[in-house]
Amino acid sequence: MFPSLKECFRRNHAATLIVAMLALAWAGIGMAADTRTETVILNDQAPYFQPKRLKVARGTTVTWENRGPGLIHTVVVATTEGMRSSGPIPPGTKWSHTFAEDAVVKASCEIHPYMYGIVIVGDPPAELIATTESQMPSTASPGIVIDIVEFPIPVPNSVPGILFPDAQDNIWVTLGGGGWGNIAHPPLSKFARLTADGDLSIYDTQTPGSGPSGVRVGKDGRVYLTLLMAGRIARFDPTTKTIEEFRIPTDTSWPTGLELATDGAVWFNETKGNKVGRLSVDGIITEYAVPTVDGRPTGIALDSRGDVWIAERDGSKIAQLRKDGSFIEYPLPTPRAKPAGILVDRQDRVWFAQREANKIGVIENGALREYPLPNPKSGPFYLVEDQSGLIWFSETFGNRIGVLNPADGRIVEFALPTPDSWPGGLAFDSQGALWFTEQLGNKVAMIANPTEAARKAFAAQTSANANSNAHPAPPQHQGVGAHSGHDRPTH
């Protein structure tokens, strides 16, 4: 990712600017200060700060105005007297702060601190200005450059999210728009089919503004969608172009991920409803309450036994729903890890992406291992397994696609060509090509030979480590303390 304010994603799902104030005592502090106002414009695209450098007198009120168009920001002012936060600043709104003493204020992206804007208050020493204004070196690698083909979506601000191939390798993708997290674009009711040669067909759900967020394709070719804003599951027949919608009993359920079982049932999670749901082939929905209050299930996967695994985003747990309706929960060692995507591989190992902890985790035979990502605050989100057993994942804030080798825990990362694209869902087609969405880039992209690219990258990494006598960091091991419970399903 070309670093930007878009990547500043905090626990409240708002992009964050950290304003670090280096305040000085001044001999003339008792003198009357000018009373003026100045404005700094925040943009989603470069230039991110307008102006990048601003000089004001003591007593000036500086206003940060968010002109978006799509992202919510937060300004935090840190001084020797404490901190003050603006709270969320949606597009079209602003927030102000009055500076009473000489200072150099550096407004920078918390994730990429070398992206910044400067406000100079009064007359601080020149050396302090130079020190504060100097650009900090990047600690994040942009990733390895490989060939990536991108397909722009003609619908503005469609926020392509999750995708999945059908038997003919057509790629089905959700175009749900915004209305969630810190994306202020309006929710949409669209989904699309993309052919290998780039032809795009766009469809609408019955419910306007439904916000499609998850997609799977059944063996019969029918397409299943979770409708986040509508609280429904949709079933679309590509042959007849007809769509059915099934209302979830729980109000404001916010269904996100879904998986198809071998018996034809559709399993899905309810992020706000804090439940796991099952839609039977005859259209009956059964719900199972998650034991942890406000666990907020997000990712969902099925193992070979038919058990359901979910990531409890706000509960910082991985949970297993067994066939008898009981849950087993596995607390994660990192507080507020924010697990998101979850995957059960062909060996029944449960992999999960920890967005805030910046790690990939796995549960295998009751033991939990974590693999920290090479670059800080990358925001791992979604995971898939390739035919060779490598684990691929998207880095939403790092603007990279990563791959982990379970054999030795090594990770390599690939750079994306579109700046600030926010990669989301991933899927492999039958030919081994890796498809992924660019949520803010408004594109679907494809890597034709990802496994071969990963093999070469790992070989180069091995050679570089041998030459430098470096070794990859070992995974972090921890036994899993499981907690079980039993929930009576509700219909």
C-alpha positions as CSV (number, residue, x, y, z in Angstrom):
1,M,0.0,0.0,0.0
2,F,1.1,3.5,-0.7
3,P,0.7,4.7,2.9
4,S,-2.1,7.1,3.6
5,L,-4.5,8.2,6.3
6,K,-6.9,5.4,5.0
7,E,-4.8,2.8,6.8
8,C,-5.1,4.4,10.3
9,F,-7.7,2.0,11.6
10,R,-8.3,1.9,15.4
11,R,-10.4,-0.2,17.7
12,N,-13.4,2.1,17.1
13,H,-13.0,1.4,13.3
14,A,-12.0,5.0,12.6
15,A,-8.9,6.2,10.8
16,T,-6.7,7.9,13.4
17,L,-4.3,10.8,13.2
18,I,-1.9,11.1,16.2
19,V,-1.0,14.7,16.8
20,A,2.2,14.6,18.9
21,M,2.8,18.1,20.5
22,L,6.2,19.0,21.7
23,A,5.4,22.0,23.8
24,L,8.0,24.5,25.2
25,A,8.0,27.0,28.0
26,W,8.4,30.5,26.6
27,A,9.6,33.6,28.3
28,G,6.8,35.7,26.8
29,I,4.0,33.3,27.6
30,G,2.2,35.9,29.7
31,M,1.9,38.2,26.7
32,A,-1.4,38.5,25.0
33,A,-1.7,36.0,22.1
34,D,-3.3,36.5,18.8
35,T,-6.8,35.1,18.3
36,R,-7.1,33.5,14.9
37,T,-8.4,30.4,13.1
38,E,-6.8,28.1,10.6
39,T,-8.0,25.0,8.8
40,V,-6.2,21.8,7.8
41,I,-8.1,19.8,5.2
42,L,-8.0,15.9,5.4
43,N,-8.4,13.9,2.2
44,D,-8.7,10.2,1.5
45,Q,-6.3,10.6,-1.4
46,A,-3.0,12.6,-1.8
47,P,-2.4,15.3,-0.8
48,Y,-3.6,14.0,2.5
49,F,-2.9,17.2,4.4
50,Q,-3.7,20.6,3.1
51,P,-1.6,22.5,4.0
52,K,1.1,20.1,4.8
53,R,3.0,22.8,6.8
54,L,1.2,25.6,8.7
55,K,2.6,28.3,11.0
56,V,0.2,29.9,13.5
57,A,0.4,32.3,16.5
58,R,-0.2,31.3,20.0
59,G,-3.9,31.3,20.8
60,T,-4.8,30.2,17.3
61,T,-7.7,27.7,16.9
62,V,-6.8,25.0,14.3
63,T,-9.7,23.1,12.7
64,W,-9.3,19.7,11.0
65,E,-11.9,19.3,8.3
66,N,-12.6,15.9,6.8
67,R,-13.5,16.2,3.1
68,G,-13.4,12.4,2.7
69,P,-15.1,11.4,0.6
70,G,-15.4,8.1,2.3
71,L,-13.4,7.6,5.5
72,I,-14.0,8.7,9.1
73,H,-10.9,10.1,10.9
74,T,-10.1,10.9,14.5
75,V,-7.6,13.6,15.8
76,V,-5.9,13.0,19.1
77,V,-3.9,16.0,20.6
78,A,-1.2,14.9,23.0
79,T,0.4,17.6,25.2
80,T,2.3,17.7,28.5
81,E,-1.0,18.4,30.2
82,G,-2.7,15.3,28.8
83,M,-4.6,14.2,25.8
84,R,-7.7,15.3,24.0
85,S,-9.5,13.4,21.3
86,S,-11.9,14.7,18.7
87,G,-13.9,11.5,18.5
88,P,-14.9,10.3,15.1
89,I,-14.9,13.0,12.4
90,P,-17.1,11.7,9.5
91,P,-16.7,13.1,6.0
92,G,-18.2,16.6,5.8
93,T,-17.5,17.4,9.5
94,K,-14.7,19.1,11.4
95,W,-13.0,19.4,14.8
96,S,-11.1,22.2,16.4
97,H,-8.4,22.7,19.1
98,T,-6.9,26.0,20.5
99,F,-3.1,26.1,21.1
100,A,-2.1,28.3,24.0
101,E,1.7,27.9,24.0
102,D,4.6,27.6,21.6
103,A,4.8,24.2,20.1
104,V,5.6,22.0,17.1
105,V,2.6,19.8,16.3
106,K,3.2,16.8,14.1
107,A,0.0,15.2,12.7
108,S,0.8,11.8,11.3
109,C,-0.8,8.5,10.5
110,E,-0.3,6.2,13.4
111,I,0.4,3.2,11.2
112,H,2.7,5.1,8.8
113,P,4.3,7.9,10.9
114,Y,6.4,9.2,8.1
115,M,3.2,10.5,6.5
116,Y,2.6,13.8,8.3
117,G,1.5,17.4,8.4
118,I,3.2,20.1,10.6
119,V,1.6,22.9,12.6
120,I,4.1,25.3,14.2
121,V,2.7,27.4,17.0
122,G,4.4,30.6,18.0
123,D,8.2,30.7,17.8
124,P,9.8,27.4,18.9
125,P,13.6,27.0,18.3
126,A,14.6,26.2,14.7
127,E,16.3,23.0,15.8
128,L,13.1,21.7,17.3
129,I,11.2,22.4,14.1
130,A,13.9,20.6,12.1
131,T,13.9,17.6,14.4
132,T,10.2,17.3,14.5
133,E,9.6,17.9,10.8
134,S,12.2,15.5,9.6
135,Q,10.6,12.5,7.9
136,M,10.8,9.3,9.9
137,P,12.1,6.3,8.0
138,S,9.5,3.6,7.1
139,T,9.7,0.5,9.1
140,A,7.3,-1.3,6.7
141,S,8.3,-3.1,3.6
142,P,6.1,-2.5,0.5
143,G,6.5,-6.2,-0.3
144,I,7.8,-8.1,-3.3
145,V,6.6,-6.9,-6.7
146,I,4.9,-9.5,-8.9
147,D,2.5,-9.3,-11.9
148,I,-1.0,-8.6,-10.8
149,V,-4.0,-8.1,-13.1
150,E,-6.6,-5.7,-11.9
151,F,-10.3,-5.4,-13.1
152,P,-11.9,-2.0,-12.2
153,I,-15.5,-2.1,-11.0
154,P,-17.7,0.4,-13.0
155,V,-19.9,1.0,-9.9
156,P,-18.5,4.0,-7.9
157,N,-17.7,3.2,-4.3
158,S,-18.9,-0.3,-4.6
159,V,-16.4,-1.6,-1.9
160,P,-15.9,-5.1,-3.4
161,G,-15.6,-7.4,-0.4
162,I,-15.7,-11.2,-0.6
163,L,-15.5,-13.3,-3.7
164,F,-15.8,-17.0,-4.6
165,P,-15.5,-19.0,-7.9
166,D,-18.1,-21.2,-9.4
167,A,-17.5,-24.4,-11.3
168,Q,-16.7,-22.5,-14.5
169,D,-14.2,-20.3,-12.7
170,N,-16.4,-17.2,-12.9
171,I,-15.7,-15.1,-9.9
172,W,-18.8,-13.9,-7.9
173,V,-18.1,-10.8,-5.7
174,T,-20.1,-8.7,-3.3
175,L,-20.5,-5.0,-4.0
176,G,-22.1,-4.0,-0.8
177,G,-20.8,-0.4,-0.5
178,G,-20.1,1.2,2.9
179,G,-22.1,2.0,6.0
180,W,-19.9,-0.2,8.2
181,G,-16.6,0.4,10.0
182,N,-15.1,3.7,9.0
183,I,-16.3,3.6,5.4
184,A,-18.9,6.3,5.0
185,H,-20.1,5.5,1.5
186,P,-23.8,4.5,1.3
187,P,-24.6,0.8,1.4
188,L,-25.5,-0.8,-1.9
189,S,-27.5,-3.9,-2.9
190,K,-25.3,-5.3,-5.7
191,F,-23.2,-8.3,-6.4
192,A,-21.4,-9.3,-9.6
193,R,-20.0,-12.1,-11.8
194,L,-16.6,-11.6,-13.4
195,T,-15.5,-14.0,-16.1
196,A,-11.8,-14.9,-16.7
197,D,-11.7,-12.5,-19.7
198,G,-13.0,-9.6,-17.7
199,D,-16.7,-9.5,-18.6
200,L,-18.7,-8.2,-15.7
201,S,-22.4,-8.8,-15.0
202,I,-24.0,-6.9,-12.1
203,Y,-27.1,-8.0,-10.2
204,D,-29.2,-6.5,-7.4
205,T,-30.8,-8.0,-4.4
206,Q,-34.5,-7.6,-3.7
207,T,-33.9,-5.4,-0.7
208,P,-32.5,-1.9,-1.5
209,G,-29.3,-1.0,0.4
210,S,-29.0,-4.6,1.6
211,G,-25.2,-4.5,1.8
212,P,-24.1,-7.9,0.5
213,S,-21.0,-8.9,2.5
214,G,-20.4,-12.7,2.1
215,V,-20.7,-15.0,-0.9
216,R,-20.5,-18.7,-1.6
217,V,-21.5,-20.9,-4.6
218,G,-23.2,-24.2,-4.2
219,K,-22.6,-27.4,-6.2
220,D,-25.8,-26.7,-8.1
221,G,-24.4,-23.3,-9.2
222,R,-26.7,-21.2,-7.0
223,V,-25.1,-18.2,-5.3
224,Y,-25.7,-17.6,-1.6
225,L,-25.1,-14.1,0.0
226,T,-25.2,-12.6,3.4
227,L,-27.0,-9.3,3.3
228,L,-25.4,-7.3,6.2
229,M,-27.8,-4.3,6.3
230,A,-31.0,-6.2,5.5
231,G,-30.4,-9.0,8.0
232,R,-31.2,-11.7,5.4
233,I,-29.7,-14.6,3.5
234,A,-30.1,-14.4,-0.3
235,R,-30.1,-17.3,-2.8
236,F,-29.6,-16.4,-6.5
237,D,-30.1,-18.7,-9.5
238,P,-27.8,-17.6,-12.3
239,T,-29.8,-19.7,-14.9
240,T,-33.2,-18.2,-14.2
241,K,-31.9,-14.9,-12.8
242,T,-34.3,-15.2,-9.8
243,I,-33.4,-14.4,-6.2
244,E,-34.9,-15.4,-2.9
245,E,-34.3,-13.8,0.4
246,F,-34.7,-15.4,3.9
247,R,-35.2,-13.0,6.8
248,I,-33.1,-13.8,9.9
249,P,-35.3,-13.8,13.0
250,T,-33.0,-11.7,15.1
251,D,-33.3,-8.0,14.4
252,T,-30.1,-6.1,13.5
253,S,-28.3,-9.4,13.1
254,W,-25.6,-8.1,10.7
255,P,-24.8,-11.4,8.9
256,T,-21.3,-11.4,7.5
257,G,-19.5,-14.7,6.7
258,L,-21.1,-17.9,5.4
259,E,-20.2,-21.5,4.5
260,L,-22.1,-24.3,2.8
261,A,-22.3,-27.7,4.5
262,T,-22.3,-31.0,2.7
263,D,-26.0,-31.4,3.5
264,G,-26.9,-28.3,1.6
265,A,-27.4,-26.1,4.6
266,V,-26.0,-22.6,4.9
267,W,-24.1,-21.6,8.0
268,F,-23.6,-17.9,8.8
269,N,-22.5,-15.7,11.6
270,E,-24.5,-12.7,13.0
271,T,-21.9,-10.1,14.1
272,K,-24.4,-7.8,15.9
273,G,-26.8,-10.6,16.8
274,N,-24.0,-12.5,18.5
275,K,-25.2,-15.7,17.1
276,V,-24.4,-18.4,14.6
277,G,-27.2,-19.2,12.1
278,R,-28.2,-22.2,9.9
279,L,-30.4,-22.0,6.9
280,S,-31.8,-25.4,6.0
281,V,-32.5,-26.5,2.4
282,D,-36.2,-26.0,3.1
283,G,-35.7,-22.4,4.2
284,I,-35.8,-22.8,8.0
285,I,-33.4,-20.7,10.0
286,T,-32.0,-21.9,13.3
287,E,-29.9,-19.7,15.6
288,Y,-27.3,-20.5,18.2
289,A,-26.3,-17.8,20.7
290,V,-22.6,-17.4,21.2
291,P,-21.7,-17.9,24.9
292,T,-19.5,-14.8,25.2
293,V,-21.6,-11.6,25.5
294,D,-20.8,-9.2,22.7
295,G,-18.3,-11.7,21.2
296,R,-19.2,-10.4,17.7
297,P,-18.6,-13.4,15.5
298,T,-17.1,-12.5,12.1
299,G,-15.3,-15.3,10.2
300,I,-16.8,-18.7,9.9
301,A,-15.5,-22.1,8.6
302,L,-16.5,-25.8,8.7
303,D,-14.2,-28.7,9.5
304,S,-14.3,-32.3,8.1
305,R,-16.6,-33.4,11.0
306,G,-19.2,-30.7,10.2
307,D,-18.3,-28.6,13.2
308,V,-18.6,-24.9,12.8
309,W,-15.7,-22.6,13.7
310,I,-16.0,-18.9,14.3
311,A,-13.8,-15.9,15.1
312,E,-15.2,-13.8,18.0
313,R,-13.9,-10.4,17.0
314,D,-14.6,-8.5,20.2
315,G,-14.4,-11.6,22.4
316,S,-10.8,-12.3,21.3
317,K,-11.7,-16.0,21.1
318,I,-12.0,-18.8,18.6
319,A,-15.2,-20.8,19.1
320,Q,-16.2,-24.3,17.9
321,L,-19.9,-25.1,17.6
322,R,-20.4,-28.8,17.8
323,K,-23.2,-30.9,16.3
324,D,-25.0,-31.2,19.6
325,G,-25.3,-27.4,19.8
326,S,-22.6,-26.8,22.4
327,F,-19.8,-24.4,22.1
328,I,-16.1,-24.7,23.0
329,E,-14.3,-21.4,23.2
330,Y,-10.5,-20.9,22.9
331,P,-9.3,-17.6,24.4
332,L,-6.5,-15.9,22.5
333,P,-3.3,-15.0,24.4
334,T,-3.1,-11.5,22.9
335,P,-5.7,-9.1,24.5
336,R,-8.0,-7.4,22.0
337,A,-6.5,-9.4,19.1
338,K,-9.6,-8.8,16.9
339,P,-9.7,-12.1,15.1
340,A,-11.4,-11.8,11.7
341,G,-11.0,-14.3,8.9
342,I,-10.9,-18.0,9.8
343,L,-9.9,-21.1,7.7
344,V,-9.9,-24.8,8.3
345,D,-7.2,-26.4,6.1
346,R,-7.2,-29.9,4.6
347,Q,-5.5,-31.2,7.8
348,D,-8.3,-29.7,10.0
349,R,-6.0,-27.1,11.4
350,V,-7.9,-23.9,12.3
351,W,-6.1,-20.8,11.0
352,F,-7.2,-17.3,11.8
353,A,-6.1,-13.7,11.1
354,Q,-5.7,-11.4,14.2
355,R,-6.3,-7.9,12.9
356,E,-5.2,-5.9,15.9
357,A,-2.6,-8.4,17.2
358,N,-1.0,-8.4,13.7
359,K,-0.6,-12.1,13.8
360,I,-1.7,-15.3,12.0
361,G,-2.8,-18.0,14.5
362,V,-3.5,-21.7,14.3
363,I,-5.1,-24.2,16.6
364,E,-3.8,-27.8,16.0
365,N,-4.5,-30.7,18.4
366,G,-5.4,-28.4,21.2
367,A,-2.2,-26.2,20.9
368,L,-2.2,-22.7,19.7
369,R,0.6,-21.1,17.8
370,E,0.9,-17.5,16.6
371,Y,3.1,-16.1,13.8
372,P,3.7,-12.3,14.0
373,L,3.7,-10.5,10.7
374,P,7.0,-9.0,9.5
375,N,5.6,-5.4,9.3
376,P,3.6,-3.6,12.1
377,K,-0.1,-2.9,11.9
378,S,-0.6,-4.7,8.6
379,G,-4.2,-5.6,9.5
380,P,-4.5,-9.3,8.4
381,F,-8.0,-10.0,7.4
382,Y,-8.9,-13.0,5.2
383,L,-7.3,-16.4,4.7
384,V,-7.2,-19.2,2.0
385,E,-5.1,-22.3,1.5
386,D,-3.5,-23.2,-1.9
387,Q,-3.1,-26.7,-3.3
388,S,0.4,-27.0,-1.8
389,G,-0.8,-26.2,1.7
390,L,0.5,-22.6,1.9
391,I,-1.7,-20.2,3.8
392,W,-2.5,-16.9,2.0
393,F,-3.9,-13.8,3.7
394,S,-4.8,-10.3,2.9
395,E,-3.2,-7.3,4.8
396,T,-5.9,-4.7,4.7
397,F,-3.8,-1.8,6.1
398,G,-0.5,-3.0,4.8
399,N,-1.8,-3.1,1.2
400,R,-0.1,-6.5,0.7
401,I,-1.0,-10.1,0.1
402,G,1.0,-12.4,2.5
403,V,1.7,-16.1,2.5
404,L,2.8,-18.3,5.4
405,N,4.5,-21.7,5.1
406,P,3.1,-23.9,7.8
407,A,6.2,-26.2,7.6
408,D,8.6,-23.6,9.0
409,G,6.5,-20.5,9.9
410,R,8.1,-18.2,7.4
411,I,6.2,-15.4,5.8
412,V,6.7,-13.5,2.6
413,E,4.6,-10.5,1.3
414,F,3.7,-9.2,-2.1
415,A,3.0,-5.5,-2.9
416,L,-0.2,-4.4,-4.6
417,P,0.0,-1.9,-7.5
418,T,-3.0,0.3,-6.4
419,P,-2.2,2.6,-3.5
420,D,-4.5,2.4,-0.5
421,S,-6.5,-0.5,-2.0
422,W,-7.5,-2.2,1.2
423,P,-7.3,-5.9,0.0
424,G,-10.2,-7.9,1.4
425,G,-11.5,-11.3,0.3
426,L,-9.4,-14.0,-1.3
427,A,-10.2,-17.1,-3.4
428,F,-8.4,-19.6,-5.6
429,D,-9.9,-20.8,-8.9
430,S,-9.5,-24.3,-10.3
431,Q,-6.4,-23.3,-12.2
432,G,-4.6,-22.1,-9.0
433,A,-4.9,-18.4,-9.7
434,L,-5.4,-16.2,-6.6
435,W,-8.2,-13.7,-6.8
436,F,-8.8,-10.9,-4.3
437,T,-10.8,-7.7,-3.8
438,E,-9.5,-4.2,-3.4
439,Q,-12.2,-2.6,-1.2
440,L,-11.2,1.0,-1.5
441,G,-9.4,0.5,-4.8
442,N,-12.8,-0.5,-6.2
443,K,-11.2,-3.4,-8.1
444,V,-11.0,-7.2,-8.3
445,A,-7.4,-8.4,-8.9
446,M,-5.7,-11.7,-9.8
447,I,-2.3,-13.3,-9.4
448,A,-1.9,-15.9,-12.1
449,N,0.8,-18.1,-10.6
450,P,0.9,-17.3,-6.8
451,T,2.3,-20.6,-5.6
452,E,5.3,-20.4,-8.0
453,A,5.8,-16.8,-6.9
454,A,5.7,-17.8,-3.3
455,R,8.2,-20.7,-3.9
456,K,10.7,-18.2,-5.5
457,A,10.2,-15.7,-2.7
458,F,10.8,-18.3,0.0
459,A,14.0,-19.5,-1.9
460,A,15.2,-15.9,-2.1
461,Q,14.5,-15.4,1.6
462,T,16.4,-18.6,2.4
463,S,19.4,-17.4,0.4
464,A,19.3,-13.9,2.0
465,N,19.1,-15.4,5.5
466,A,22.0,-17.7,4.8
467,N,24.2,-14.8,3.7
468,S,23.3,-12.8,6.7
469,N,23.2,-15.7,9.2
470,A,19.7,-14.6,10.1
471,H,16.9,-16.9,11.1
472,P,13.1,-16.4,11.0
473,A,11.5,-15.7,14.4
474,P,10.0,-18.9,15.9
475,P,6.3,-19.1,16.3
476,Q,4.8,-18.2,19.7
477,H,3.4,-21.4,21.3
478,Q,0.7,-21.5,23.9
479,G,-1.6,-24.2,25.1
480,V,-5.2,-23.5,24.6
481,G,-7.5,-23.3,27.6
482,A,-10.8,-24.2,26.2
483,H,-14.1,-23.2,27.8
484,S,-17.3,-25.2,26.9
485,G,-20.9,-24.3,27.1
486,H,-24.2,-25.4,25.7
487,D,-26.8,-23.2,24.0
488,R,-30.3,-24.3,23.2
489,P,-30.9,-23.3,19.6
490,T,-33.6,-20.7,18.9
491,H,-35.9,-20.9,15.8
